[in-house]
Each structure stands twice: as structure tokens, then as C-alpha cells.
Amino acid sequence: MSSAATGIGISRLGQVHVPAQDAERATAFYRDTLGLPLLFTAGRMSSFDCAGVRLMVSPPEGIGEMRPGSILYFAVADIHAAHRWLRDAGVRFRAEPHKIAEMPTHDLWMCFFWDSEENIVALMSEMPRGN
């Protein structure tokens, strides 16, 4: 693929920032509750590996008060099992997993929940038909 076809040459998403009012609480949520591998911490910042994309959790710097950000969609093989596990761990969900769209070979399911810092996060799953 030529650089003209890719604009400035972006090859993949490298990092996503999740704002956190309480860095230690947020680190514990993403490490212990969601089970993401912790790569490193530096001051009030934690960095996790999410299948090759770095997830940075820290208080926002230089922009004042916290503002809502993007929604992270974590892909899981079995959304119902993941939902039960997180619910049993005390995670608050907006609703039960639900079908979003019927695709040619599978159904797309999602459910949304709050992390420890009140950010909306989602689980998504491409479920074979009949589940």
C-alpha cells in the first residue's frame, strides 16, 4: 500500500488514553478486574497491553477538569460469560448484553459498563448464530 493511500502513513492504533481521577483505583480496575497486562507505571500513569495497543490510564494533564472521552470496545469470545464474570466482580452495567446487528455469518453483541473512573466501556462479541 502506498503512502498516498494511507495519508500520513498510519499503520495501526498505537495507544488510547483513558482519563482517571484516581490513578491507583483505575490501575487496579484495568489490571485486576479486566485482567489487562500492566506494561509499566510512571508517576500517576499506567500503561497496559491490549493485544498490541497500549492503553494509558492517567489523570488528564494540562486540560483542567475531566471530560468524557472515547468508548473502549473490548472484544471477547463469549460476551455472556464475560458479562457474568465482571458483574460478579462488582462491575456496574448499563444493561445486559444485547444483539446489535445480524451479520452474514455471526451476530454482533455488545454491553456497556462503567470503569472505576465513571468512563463508559464496552464489551463486544461476534457470536456464531444461535447463541
N, C-alpha and C positions, 0 to 999 in steps of 0.2 A: 504494500500500500504506500503510495507516495505521500510526502509531507503535505502536498496541496490537498489531498483527500482527507487528511486528518487535521487540517488547520494548523495549529501551532505545534503539533506533534504529540498530543496527549495519547498515552498508550493504555492507561488504566487509572482507576481511582486509587490514590495513594494513602489518603488519610481523611478522616472525618472527625470533627471536634464536637464533643457533647459538653454543653455548659453545666457546671456543677457549683452550687453554693457551698457545699460541704465536700471537699475533695476526698477526705478519708472515707466518708459514707458512700460516695459514688464509686470509689475504687473497690470497696468491699462488695457493692452490688454487682458490678460488671465482672469482678473476679470470682466471687463466691456464689452469687445467685445465678448469674448467667453462665459462669464457667469459662469465660474467655481467658486465654493465657496472658499473664502480665509480662510485658516485654521489659519495662523499666519504669521507675519513678524518678522525677526530678523536681524537687520542691513540692509544689501543690499540683503537679501534673503527673498523670499516669498514662501510660501507653500500652495498649493491648493489641494482640494479633487476632484479626478476624478474617481467617482464610486469606492471608496475604495483604489485607487492607489494614492499615494502622488506625486504631480508634483511640483518639486522645481525649481524656477526661480531665477538665480543669476549670477553675473559675475563669470567666472571661477577663481578658486583660485590656485595659485602656478604653473600654466602651461603656463603662458605667453599669447600670442595672442589668440584670439578666433579662434576656428576651427569648421567646420561643425560637427554636431552630428547626432544622430539618428532622424528618422522621427517619429513624433507622429501621430497616426491614431485615430481620434475621431469618434466613432460610433454614427450615428444619424439615426432616423427612416425615415426621408424624406430628402434625400440629396438635392433635388431641392429647397425645402423651406429653408433649412439651407444655401444653397449657395446664394439664393436671399437675405436673411436677412443679411449675412455677407458682400455681395457685396454692399448692400445699406448702410452698416455701414462704407464703405470705405476700406474694406479688398481687397488686390490685389491677384487675382487668376492667376495661370499659364494657366488654360484652364477651360472650362465648365465641369460640372460633366459628366462622361462617364462610360459606362459599361466595366468592366474589365474581368468578367467571367460569364458564364451561369452555374449555379449550378442546382442540381436536382429539387429544389423547389423554387428557387429565383435567381435573378441576383445580382452580386456584383458590386456596383458602387463606384467610387472614384473621388475626385477632390483635387487638391493641391493648397496651398496658402502660402503666406509669413506672418510670425508674425511680430511684431514691431521691432524685432532684426534681421530680414532677415533670420530666420530659416525657412526651408520648413516644413509645417504642412499639414495634410491631413484630409479630411472627408471621411468616408466610410459608406456605407449603404447596407444592404441586402434587396433589393426591391422585393416585390412579382412580379411575371411575369405580363407584360402588363403595367408597369409604366415607 
